């Protein structure tokens, strides 16, 4: 990976545990924000990579939101089963 922040995106993209995914997404977004804060002058290739990564993270967040909205808020989970 050419950019250090990309490892955090890769961790988020490969995360299969949806309970851990929001934290991975937050870490990836924070790494990008830190990169931009450290040196706002970036080349066009990194600028494009950041844009694509932020879009992909947006898709992951939408998927998490969709999964949460599929379940009624009143359901109870017992041992992996819905009661």
ABEGO torsion letter per residue (X at the ends): XABAAAAAAAAAAABABAAAAAAAAAAAAAAAAAAAAABABBBAAAAAAAAAAAAAAAAAAAAAAAAAAABBAABBBBGGBBX
